[in-house]
Amino acid sequence: YLIHFPKKVRYNTSFSMDENNQFTEGRQLVTYLKMLSKQKVQLTNQLEKLLYQHLTEVIVYCRHGIPGWLLRLLEKYPSAMQIQKAGVEKISQISGISPLKAKSILAKVGTSDYVLSHQIQHVISVTAKEILHKENLHEQEKQYLIEQYKDIEQVKLLTSLPGIGLHSAVILLLEIEDI
């Protein structure tokens, strides 16, 4: 089309070189966000494998991914024996775990007599901690990206469409630039 109809093509000259550079830098941040997501998925897959091998009692809670409360639990208590020793009171202090849920967790791991090595416990704990860190970092960087571009007129235009939020509008703008 560009070759056959060169007179119909209008090049938008309203963007300065600084704005084009801003889009390039924004795309680099989007690439960084994608990398964080991939790393989180890799760590989650590794942790799920460890749970299947060594802590099968908690797999029932991982039907739709590993919930944040379970990650916080595994970070502090990476084995069935440690969970049992912690008891309802300490477990229910973890964000997202009610006393009722703590009792349910203890009932599930209470039957386990499987002894985990200190190395495996360490790997489970550190992996859970790293997943939580990646989630937090991803959210912070996503908010930073939104803050950088939320006041651009084209982002405001895109968010006026039903179903398009700030994050989606910013990503669309960065990917296709001039809307």
Secondary structure as GFF3:
##gff-version 3
##sequence-region A 1 179
A	DSSP	alpha_helix	17	54	.	.	.	ID=ss1
A	DSSP	three_ten_helix	56	61	.	.	.	ID=ss2
A	DSSP	alpha_helix	68	76	.	.	.	ID=ss3
A	DSSP	alpha_helix	80	91	.	.	.	ID=ss4
A	DSSP	alpha_helix	99	109	.	.	.	ID=ss5
A	DSSP	alpha_helix	118	149	.	.	.	ID=ss6
A	DSSP	alpha_helix	153	159	.	.	.	ID=ss7
A	DSSP	alpha_helix	166	176	.	.	.	ID=ss8
###
